[in-house]
């Protein structure tokens, strides 16, 4: 039973058609020597696709924003001298034309561009008639609709080889991730657009090498089709994002540590899973009934606040709820991050219901 065939195989670009497809290379192309040495190290461990940033969008000015078009000549050397396919990010029409002229094999559209429908449309128009794989990274903000729309624009330009890259989402809250993965969002994207291959960018989700294995394994467990990982010949000397890059040797060790699960299951396993899922469904029904009862109490509270002219939001009460829930949740092996997310949503729904009562809606 071959359950690990990559959907990217039909694109005809890879010799190794098994999951996961791995794209690797430095965050930024810095010098010809750095590019070629890194590429040779990656080729030696079986990587077929070399990635390197040529143009680097930076939040603040006066930061290293990539070597520019000169770096495209180095990617040509990777193809001719090392024998690897090449991939880079494009953010505008100029980038598209220059990358295509240089013979880059795979393009991806970055998170800042995918968040801007006007920019996406311009890039999509520039890609009309192109027959190479194009990936769309998720927007920086957690908006599945915006991500779906960005992909639809590329598909609307007539491209057939379109995939997406999950690189996590920006958050004002401090977490252990550089970009919070919010796995439910790529899962929802896949539900909305099931035919689109999806690869994960654990480097930008993690922001550090310590989390790379965890994030990569999670992506594979969720049946992602591949990984795009930043690798540098000497990460300590990298001109950008040094903390999240690994050497080719470290990447080899990381990839060998990953466990690839079967996509399909036997009939006996399916029956067991179906039985367990029925139990989950019952608990879901119980949760809905409990939430309904809770919201009815919230509505009563809203009516009481209206009658006594009390504001809806009581900050000290919210702090008490979160502190109590997190403490109790620890006793049941539930993470503070999970509980905070769930109860914030519940609290927001309570506020919405009270607001309708307070304002006579």
C-alpha positions as a Python dict, from the first residue, in 0.01 Angstrom:
ca = {
    (1, 'X'): (0, 0, 0),
    (2, 'X'): (163, 323, -117),
    (3, 'X'): (10, 593, 103),
    (4, 'X'): (290, 845, 88),
    (5, 'X'): (289, 951, -275),
    (6, 'X'): (319, 1329, -301),
    (7, 'X'): (49, 1514, -500),
    (8, 'X'): (337, 1725, -628),
    (9, 'X'): (463, 1421, -821),
    (10, 'X'): (225, 1487, -1107),
    (11, 'X'): (387, 1825, -1161),
    (12, 'X'): (686, 1639, -1300),
    (13, 'X'): (952, 1842, -1120),
    (14, 'X'): (1085, 1598, -863),
    (15, 'X'): (1268, 1268, -890),
    (16, 'X'): (1169, 1178, -536),
    (17, 'X'): (790, 1170, -543),
    (18, 'X'): (740, 1053, -183),
    (19, 'X'): (612, 1268, 98),
    (20, 'X'): (747, 1486, 233),
    (21, 'X'): (890, 1699, -46),
    (22, 'X'): (1168, 1909, 108),
    (23, 'X'): (1280, 2249, -19),
    (24, 'X'): (1583, 2393, 160),
    (25, 'X'): (1839, 2670, 144),
    (26, 'X'): (1939, 2994, 312),
    (27, 'X'): (1701, 3267, 418),
    (28, 'X'): (1899, 3500, 192),
    (29, 'X'): (2145, 3458, -89),
    (30, 'X'): (2449, 3650, 37),
    (31, 'X'): (2745, 3562, -183),
    (32, 'X'): (2810, 3322, -468),
    (33, 'X'): (3034, 3110, -245),
    (34, 'X'): (2774, 3093, 33),
    (35, 'X'): (2501, 2990, -210),
    (36, 'X'): (2707, 2723, -387),
    (37, 'X'): (2859, 2575, -71),
    (38, 'X'): (2517, 2548, 94),
    (39, 'X'): (2365, 2399, -220),
    (40, 'X'): (2636, 2133, -244),
    (41, 'X'): (2581, 2040, 119),
    (42, 'X'): (2207, 2006, 61),
    (43, 'X'): (2253, 1808, -259),
    (44, 'X'): (2473, 1565, -66),
    (45, 'X'): (2186, 1480, 170),
    (46, 'X'): (1936, 1430, -111),
    (47, 'X'): (1761, 1769, -130),
    (48, 'X'): (1642, 1840, -485),
    (49, 'X'): (1510, 2197, -456),
    (50, 'X'): (1726, 2489, -341),
    (51, 'X'): (1556, 2796, -197),
    (52, 'X'): (1713, 3135, -137),
    (53, 'X'): (1570, 3480, -77),
    (54, 'X'): (1680, 3731, -341),
    (55, 'X'): (1456, 4016, -234),
    (56, 'X'): (1380, 4027, 139),
    (57, 'X'): (1080, 4229, 262),
    (58, 'X'): (1172, 4382, 596),
    (59, 'X'): (950, 4549, 852),
    (60, 'X'): (1200, 4826, 926),
    (61, 'X'): (1409, 5028, 678),
    (62, 'X'): (1790, 5011, 671),
    (63, 'X'): (1782, 4634, 727),
    (64, 'X'): (1935, 4384, 486),
    (65, 'X'): (1672, 4352, 213),
    (66, 'X'): (1849, 4098, -5),
    (67, 'X'): (2123, 4123, -266),
    (68, 'X'): (1869, 4178, -542),
    (69, 'X'): (1890, 4062, -901),
    (70, 'X'): (2260, 3977, -874),
    (71, 'X'): (2162, 3675, -665),
    (72, 'X'): (1966, 3529, -955),
    (73, 'X'): (2297, 3462, -1131),
    (74, 'X'): (2402, 3251, -833),
    (75, 'X'): (2082, 3048, -858),
    (76, 'X'): (2172, 2979, -1221),
    (77, 'X'): (2502, 2834, -1097),
    (78, 'X'): (2315, 2612, -852),
    (79, 'X'): (2123, 2468, -1147),
    (80, 'X'): (2418, 2429, -1382),
    (81, 'X'): (2693, 2329, -1138),
    (82, 'X'): (2507, 2152, -857),
    (83, 'X'): (2212, 2014, -1051),
    (84, 'X'): (1932, 2134, -824),
    (85, 'X'): (1603, 2305, -899),
    (86, 'X'): (1578, 2660, -765),
    (87, 'X'): (1306, 2851, -583),
    (88, 'X'): (1267, 3208, -461),
    (89, 'X'): (1007, 3455, -335),
    (90, 'X'): (851, 3722, -554),
    (91, 'X'): (665, 4019, -413),
    (92, 'X'): (589, 4232, -718),
    (93, 'X'): (573, 4230, -1096),
    (94, 'X'): (941, 4321, -1137),
    (95, 'X'): (1044, 4026, -925),
    (96, 'X'): (827, 3791, -1131),
    (97, 'X'): (974, 3901, -1462),
    (98, 'X'): (1335, 3888, -1341),
    (99, 'X'): (1297, 3549, -1173),
    (100, 'X'): (1135, 3399, -1481),
    (101, 'X'): (1401, 3548, -1706),
    (102, 'X'): (1667, 3387, -1486),
    (103, 'X'): (1501, 3047, -1520),
    (104, 'X'): (1395, 3002, -1155),
    (105, 'X'): (1200, 2675, -1138),
    (106, 'X'): (960, 2742, -851),
    (107, 'X'): (822, 3070, -716),
    (108, 'X'): (643, 3152, -397),
    (109, 'X'): (448, 3465, -308),
    (110, 'X'): (523, 3596, 39),
    (111, 'X'): (294, 3658, 335),
    (112, 'X'): (299, 4036, 304),
    (113, 'X'): (201, 4019, -61),
    (114, 'X'): (-75, 3760, -12),
    (115, 'X'): (-230, 3992, 247),
    (116, 'X'): (-276, 4264, -17),
    (117, 'X'): (-540, 4182, -283),
    (118, 'X'): (-418, 4459, -514),
    (119, 'X'): (-59, 4334, -502),
    (120, 'X'): (-178, 3974, -543),
    (121, 'X'): (-375, 4059, -854),
    (122, 'X'): (-79, 4236, -1011),
    (123, 'X'): (148, 3939, -942),
    (124, 'X'): (-115, 3695, -1066),
    (125, 'X'): (-153, 3891, -1390),
    (126, 'X'): (226, 3886, -1436),
    (127, 'X'): (221, 3507, -1400),
    (128, 'X'): (-29, 3445, -1681),
    (129, 'X'): (98, 3179, -1919),
    (130, 'X'): (356, 3046, -1672),
    (131, 'X'): (385, 2669, -1640),
    (132, 'X'): (599, 2637, -1327),
    (133, 'X'): (488, 2567, -969),
    (134, 'X'): (378, 2874, -774),
    (135, 'X'): (312, 2861, -400),
    (136, 'X'): (118, 3120, -201),
    (137, 'X'): (217, 3175, 161),
    (138, 'X'): (-59, 3244, 411),
    (139, 'X'): (-118, 3615, 483),
    (140, 'X'): (56, 3755, 790),
    (141, 'X'): (-280, 3796, 962),
    (142, 'X'): (-495, 3492, 1048),
    (143, 'X'): (-753, 3525, 771),
    (144, 'X'): (-840, 3209, 577),
    (145, 'X'): (-1070, 3403, 344),
    (146, 'X'): (-781, 3627, 241),
    (147, 'X'): (-559, 3321, 183),
    (148, 'X'): (-825, 3150, -28),
    (149, 'X'): (-875, 3471, -225),
    (150, 'X'): (-503, 3502, -296),
    (151, 'X'): (-494, 3147, -434),
    (152, 'X'): (-807, 3208, -640),
    (153, 'X'): (-636, 3504, -806),
    (154, 'X'): (-344, 3285, -912),
    (155, 'X'): (-576, 3012, -1034),
    (156, 'X'): (-775, 3278, -1217),
    (157, 'X'): (-461, 3369, -1410),
    (158, 'X'): (-469, 3019, -1560),
    (159, 'X'): (-192, 2855, -1359),
    (160, 'X'): (-226, 2480, -1304),
    (161, 'X'): (58, 2406, -1060),
    (162, 'X'): (-52, 2606, -756),
    (163, 'X'): (24, 2519, -395),
    (164, 'X'): (32, 2695, -60),
    (165, 'X'): (283, 2741, 222),
    (166, 'X'): (182, 2759, 587),
    (167, 'X'): (429, 2988, 766),
    (168, 'X'): (226, 3082, 1072),
    (169, 'X'): (54, 3407, 1167),
    (170, 'X'): (161, 3726, 1337),
    (171, 'X'): (25, 3786, 1685),
    (172, 'X'): (45, 4076, 1929),
    (173, 'X'): (69, 3823, 2208),
    (174, 'X'): (412, 3689, 2299),
    (175, 'X'): (438, 3314, 2243),
    (176, 'X'): (719, 3066, 2205),
    (177, 'X'): (672, 3081, 1827),
    (178, 'X'): (791, 3356, 1596),
    (179, 'X'): (465, 3316, 1403),
    (180, 'X'): (185, 3130, 1578),
    (181, 'X'): (98, 2816, 1376),
    (182, 'X'): (-277, 2820, 1448),
    (183, 'X'): (-304, 2477, 1286),
    (184, 'X'): (-681, 2503, 1263),
    (185, 'X'): (-643, 2766, 989),
    (186, 'X'): (-445, 2557, 737),
    (187, 'X'): (-682, 2270, 821),
    (188, 'X'): (-975, 2496, 732),
    (189, 'X'): (-797, 2608, 414),
    (190, 'X'): (-754, 2246, 309),
    (191, 'X'): (-1122, 2182, 376),
    (192, 'X'): (-1209, 2479, 154),
    (193, 'X'): (-959, 2394, -122),
    (194, 'X'): (-882, 2021, -90),
    (195, 'X'): (-701, 1989, -423),
    (196, 'X'): (-427, 2240, -341),
    (197, 'X'): (-94, 2089, -219),
    (198, 'X'): (23, 2234, 112),
    (199, 'X'): (373, 2252, 253),
    (200, 'X'): (486, 2388, 589),
    (201, 'X'): (753, 2647, 667),
    (202, 'X'): (868, 2542, 1016),
    (203, 'X'): (1155, 2794, 1006),
    (204, 'X'): (927, 3099, 1009),
    (205, 'X'): (680, 2941, 1249),
    (206, 'X'): (957, 2850, 1495),
    (207, 'X'): (1193, 3145, 1469),
    (208, 'X'): (1456, 2923, 1630),
    (209, 'X'): (1612, 2587, 1559),
    (210, 'X'): (1494, 2433, 1886),
    (211, 'X'): (1134, 2411, 1766),
    (212, 'X'): (1201, 2293, 1410),
    (213, 'X'): (1161, 1922, 1478),
    (214, 'X'): (840, 1968, 1676),
    (215, 'X'): (677, 2187, 1412),
    (216, 'X'): (794, 1970, 1122),
    (217, 'X'): (658, 1655, 1283),
    (218, 'X'): (328, 1826, 1358),
    (219, 'X'): (296, 1927, 992),
    (220, 'X'): (361, 1572, 873),
    (221, 'X'): (115, 1434, 1128),
    (222, 'X'): (-143, 1668, 973),
    (223, 'X'): (-63, 1523, 630),
    (224, 'X'): (118, 1824, 486),
    (225, 'X'): (281, 1745, 152),
    (226, 'X'): (622, 1886, 231),
    (227, 'X'): (851, 2121, 419),
    (228, 'X'): (1047, 2432, 326),
    (229, 'X'): (1333, 2476, 573),
    (230, 'X'): (1604, 2739, 593),
    (231, 'X'): (1957, 2597, 578),
    (232, 'X'): (2285, 2788, 572),
    (233, 'X'): (2646, 2671, 551),
    (234, 'X'): (2720, 2866, 870),
    (235, 'X'): (2404, 3000, 1037),
    (236, 'X'): (2603, 3202, 1294),
    (237, 'X'): (2727, 3421, 1008),
    (238, 'X'): (2392, 3454, 829),
    (239, 'X'): (2294, 3805, 725),
    (240, 'X'): (1929, 3745, 817),
    (241, 'X'): (1730, 3514, 1046),
    (242, 'X'): (2039, 3339, 1181),
    (243, 'X'): (1855, 3184, 1477),
    (244, 'X'): (1618, 2977, 1265),
    (245, 'X'): (1866, 2830, 1013),
    (246, 'X'): (2043, 2494, 1030),
    (247, 'X'): (2344, 2356, 849),
    (248, 'X'): (2287, 2087, 583),
    (249, 'X'): (2423, 1826, 827),
    (250, 'X'): (2180, 1941, 1097),
    (251, 'X'): (1897, 1935, 845),
    (252, 'X'): (1985, 1578, 752),
    (253, 'X'): (1965, 1477, 1118),
    (254, 'X'): (1634, 1659, 1157),
    (255, 'X'): (1476, 1492, 855),
    (256, 'X'): (1590, 1147, 969),
    (257, 'X'): (1421, 1205, 1305),
    (258, 'X'): (1079, 1265, 1149),
    (259, 'X'): (816, 990, 1146),
    (260, 'X'): (597, 959, 838),
    (261, 'X'): (249, 827, 917),
    (262, 'X'): (28, 630, 682),
    (263, 'X'): (-241, 834, 510),
    (264, 'X'): (-474, 537, 460),
    (265, 'X'): (-586, 284, 723),
    (266, 'X'): (-697, -79, 711),
    (267, 'X'): (-1060, -175, 763),
    (268, 'X'): (-1001, -297, 1119),
    (269, 'X'): (-825, 25, 1213),
    (270, 'X'): (-1101, 226, 1049),
    (271, 'X'): (-1365, 48, 1257),
    (272, 'X'): (-1174, 131, 1575),
    (273, 'X'): (-1139, 493, 1471),
    (274, 'X'): (-1508, 514, 1382),
    (275, 'X'): (-1599, 384, 1729),
    (276, 'X'): (-1377, 643, 1897),
    (277, 'X'): (-1513, 919, 1674),
    (278, 'X'): (-1868, 831, 1778),
    (279, 'X'): (-1761, 889, 2136),
    (280, 'X'): (-1609, 1224, 2036),
    (281, 'X'): (-1938, 1317, 1866),
    (282, 'X'): (-2127, 1245, 2187),
    (283, 'X'): (-1893, 1466, 2390),
    (284, 'X'): (-1931, 1739, 2127),
    (285, 'X'): (-2309, 1720, 2171),
    (286, 'X'): (-2263, 1748, 2547),
    (287, 'X'): (-2037, 2050, 2500),
    (288, 'X'): (-2297, 2224, 2284),
    (289, 'X'): (-2567, 2165, 2544),
    (290, 'X'): (-2338, 2299, 2818),
    (291, 'X'): (-2247, 2605, 2612),
    (292, 'X'): (-2615, 2671, 2541),
    (293, 'X'): (-2690, 2658, 2915),
    (294, 'X'): (-2397, 2887, 2988),
    (295, 'X'): (-2510, 3144, 2731),
    (296, 'X'): (-2860, 3149, 2877),
    (297, 'X'): (-2705, 3247, 3211),
    (298, 'X'): (-2499, 3514, 3031),
    (299, 'X'): (-2822, 3654, 2888),
    (300, 'X'): (-2972, 3670, 3236),
    (301, 'X'): (-2663, 3858, 3353),
    (302, 'X'): (-2703, 4096, 3057),
    (303, 'X'): (-3063, 4165, 3154),
    (304, 'X'): (-2959, 4233, 3515),
    (305, 'X'): (-2682, 4473, 3401),
    (306, 'X'): (-2929, 4656, 3178),
    (307, 'X'): (-3180, 4699, 3461),
    (308, 'X'): (-2909, 4834, 3694),
    (309, 'X'): (-2715, 5033, 3431),
    (310, 'X'): (-2390, 4834, 3471),
    (311, 'X'): (-2126, 4813, 3199),
    (312, 'X'): (-2101, 4485, 3009),
    (313, 'X'): (-1727, 4438, 3050),
    (314, 'X'): (-1597, 4374, 3400),
    (315, 'X'): (-1216, 4336, 3360),
    (316, 'X'): (-1153, 4199, 3709),
    (317, 'X'): (-1415, 3928, 3652),
    (318, 'X'): (-1247, 3824, 3325),
    (319, 'X'): (-907, 3805, 3496),
    (320, 'X'): (-1060, 3584, 3766),
    (321, 'X'): (-1212, 3349, 3508),
    (322, 'X'): (-887, 3300, 3315),
    (323, 'X'): (-674, 3252, 3627),
    (324, 'X'): (-917, 2998, 3771),
    (325, 'X'): (-960, 2808, 3444),
    (326, 'X'): (-587, 2789, 3373),
    (327, 'X'): (-519, 2659, 3724),
    (328, 'X'): (-793, 2396, 3700),
    (329, 'X'): (-692, 2303, 3347),
    (330, 'X'): (-339, 2221, 3458),
    (331, 'X'): (-486, 1950, 3680),
    (332, 'X'): (-640, 1793, 3368),
    (333, 'X'): (-330, 1825, 3147),
    (334, 'X'): (-482, 2109, 2940),
    (335, 'X'): (-246, 2382, 2826),
    (336, 'X'): (-288, 2746, 2926),
    (337, 'X'): (-268, 2844, 2557),
    (338, 'X'): (-558, 2615, 2466),
    (339, 'X'): (-775, 2720, 2757),
    (340, 'X'): (-708, 3088, 2699),
    (341, 'X'): (-811, 3057, 2334),
    (342, 'X'): (-1129, 2862, 2410),
    (343, 'X'): (-1247, 3078, 2697),
    (344, 'X'): (-1170, 3403, 2517),
    (345, 'X'): (-1405, 3285, 2242),
    (346, 'X'): (-1670, 3187, 2498),
    (347, 'X'): (-1630, 3519, 2677),
    (348, 'X'): (-1663, 3711, 2350),
    (349, 'X'): (-1985, 3527, 2266),
    (350, 'X'): (-2119, 3610, 2613),
    (351, 'X'): (-2036, 3977, 2554),
    (352, 'X'): (-2210, 3965, 2215),
    (353, 'X'): (-2529, 3825, 2370),
    (354, 'X'): (-2524, 4076, 2655),
    (355, 'X'): (-2465, 4358, 2407),
    (356, 'X'): (-2779, 4262, 2214),
    (357, 'X'): (-2982, 4269, 2535),
    (358, 'X'): (-2831, 4597, 2658),
    (359, 'X'): (-2902, 4767, 2327),
    (360, 'X'): (-3240, 4611, 2258),
    (361, 'X'): (-3131, 4428, 1944),
}
